[in-house]
């Protein structure tokens, strides 16, 4: 019984750490997206460079979401 409690406590701690890391990444990515949006808005014309920056940020968000999802799937199987 104590072993199960210790295992579950460790798992909860790990999930909390993962959550904190994911939340930090989300804030960083959101800040990058805001920066890209402001750059695009301030531009006289919506150039290729601004579009590339927004595309890069959105791809980063998707990649981070996929990595978090896969990480959670792996942990659920352990």
GIVEN-V15075 format. One record per residue. N is the residue number from 1. RES is the residue in one small letter. PHI is phi in degrees with one decimal (none if undefined). BURIAL is # if it has 16 or more other C-alpha atoms within 10 Angstrom, else .. Layout:
n=N res=RES phi=PHI burial=BURIAL
n=N res=RES phi=PHI burial=BURIAL
//
This chain:
n=1 res=x phi=none burial=.
n=2 res=x phi=-64.9 burial=.
n=3 res=x phi=-64.9 burial=.
n=4 res=x phi=-63.8 burial=.
n=5 res=x phi=-64.2 burial=.
n=6 res=x phi=-64.0 burial=.
n=7 res=x phi=-64.4 burial=.
n=8 res=x phi=-66.8 burial=.
n=9 res=x phi=-62.5 burial=.
n=10 res=x phi=-62.7 burial=.
n=11 res=x phi=-64.8 burial=.
n=12 res=x phi=-62.0 burial=.
n=13 res=x phi=-59.8 burial=.
n=14 res=x phi=-64.0 burial=.
n=15 res=x phi=-63.7 burial=.
n=16 res=x phi=-63.4 burial=.
n=17 res=x phi=-64.3 burial=.
n=18 res=x phi=-62.2 burial=.
n=19 res=x phi=-61.9 burial=.
n=20 res=x phi=-61.3 burial=.
n=21 res=x phi=-64.4 burial=.
n=22 res=x phi=-66.3 burial=#
n=23 res=x phi=-62.5 burial=.
n=24 res=x phi=-62.0 burial=.
n=25 res=x phi=-63.1 burial=#
n=26 res=x phi=-62.9 burial=#
n=27 res=x phi=-63.5 burial=.
n=28 res=x phi=-64.3 burial=.
n=29 res=x phi=-67.3 burial=#
n=30 res=x phi=-63.1 burial=.
n=31 res=x phi=-64.6 burial=.
n=32 res=x phi=-64.0 burial=#
n=33 res=x phi=-65.4 burial=#
n=34 res=x phi=-59.8 burial=.
n=35 res=x phi=-62.0 burial=.
n=36 res=x phi=-65.7 burial=#
n=37 res=x phi=-65.3 burial=#
n=38 res=x phi=-62.4 burial=.
n=39 res=x phi=-61.8 burial=#
n=40 res=x phi=-68.4 burial=#
n=41 res=x phi=-66.0 burial=.
n=42 res=x phi=-77.0 burial=.
n=43 res=x phi=-71.6 burial=.
n=44 res=x phi=-65.1 burial=.
n=45 res=x phi=-136.2 burial=.
n=46 res=x phi=-81.9 burial=.
n=47 res=x phi=-80.2 burial=.
n=48 res=x phi=-63.2 burial=.
n=49 res=x phi=-62.5 burial=.
n=50 res=x phi=-65.4 burial=#
n=51 res=x phi=-63.2 burial=.
n=52 res=x phi=-63.5 burial=.
n=53 res=x phi=-63.0 burial=#
n=54 res=x phi=-63.8 burial=#
n=55 res=x phi=-60.0 burial=.
n=56 res=x phi=-61.0 burial=.
n=57 res=x phi=-64.3 burial=#
n=58 res=x phi=-63.4 burial=#
n=59 res=x phi=-64.4 burial=.
n=60 res=x phi=-63.3 burial=#
n=61 res=x phi=-61.7 burial=#
n=62 res=x phi=-61.8 burial=.
n=63 res=x phi=-62.0 burial=.
n=64 res=x phi=-62.4 burial=#
n=65 res=x phi=-63.2 burial=.
n=66 res=x phi=-65.3 burial=.
n=67 res=x phi=-63.9 burial=.
n=68 res=x phi=-64.0 burial=#
n=69 res=x phi=-60.3 burial=.
n=70 res=x phi=-63.7 burial=.
n=71 res=x phi=-61.4 burial=.
n=72 res=x phi=-66.0 burial=.
n=73 res=x phi=-63.0 burial=.
n=74 res=x phi=-62.2 burial=.
n=75 res=x phi=-67.4 burial=.
n=76 res=x phi=-68.1 burial=.
n=77 res=x phi=-83.3 burial=.
n=78 res=x phi=-76.9 burial=.
//
